[in-house]
Structures are given as structure tokens and as C-alpha cells.
């Protein structure tokens, strides 16, 4: 069950980060091209 919850949490986080504009991403130190790596670790 933990794996499923983790998957959905990561999916939600990735979706939310993609909704931010580039300026907001820069404020938190993330480039758009880094979102997937940050969320999924690959």
C-alpha cells in the first residue's frame, strides 16, 4: 500500500511543479528540465 501512495504523491508533486511558471521554479531552485529527476530520482 505504501508504494501506491508514494506513486500517487510523486505524480501529484510532478503535476503541481509543471503548473508553476519558470520564475516560481527558479525561486525554489528548480529548472523545468529537472522536475522529473527531482520527483522520481532518476
C-alpha positions in Angstrom: 0.0 0.0 0.0 2.9 2.4 0.7 4.2 2.0 -2.8 0.9 3.0 -4.3 0.5 6.1 -2.0 4.1 7.0 -2.9 3.4 6.8 -6.6 0.4 9.0 -6.4 2.2 11.5 -4.2 5.0 11.8 -6.6 2.7 12.0 -9.6 0.8 14.8 -7.9 4.0 16.6 -7.0 5.3 16.4 -10.6 2.0 17.7 -11.9 2.0 20.6 -9.5 5.6 21.6 -10.3 4.8 21.6 -14.0 2.0 24.0 -13.3 4.4 26.6 -11.9 5.9 29.2 -14.2 9.6 29.4 -14.7 10.1 32.3 -12.3 8.4 30.4 -9.5 10.5 27.3 -10.2 13.7 29.5 -10.1 12.6 30.8 -6.7 12.8 27.3 -5.3 15.9 26.4 -7.3 14.5 24.1 -9.9 14.7 24.2 -13.6 11.8 22.8 -15.6 14.1 20.2 -17.1 14.9 18.9 -13.6 11.4 18.3 -12.4 11.2 14.6 -13.3 14.6 13.9 -11.8 13.7 15.7 -8.6 10.4 13.9 -8.2 11.4 10.4 -9.3 15.1 10.4 -8.6 16.2 9.1 -12.0 
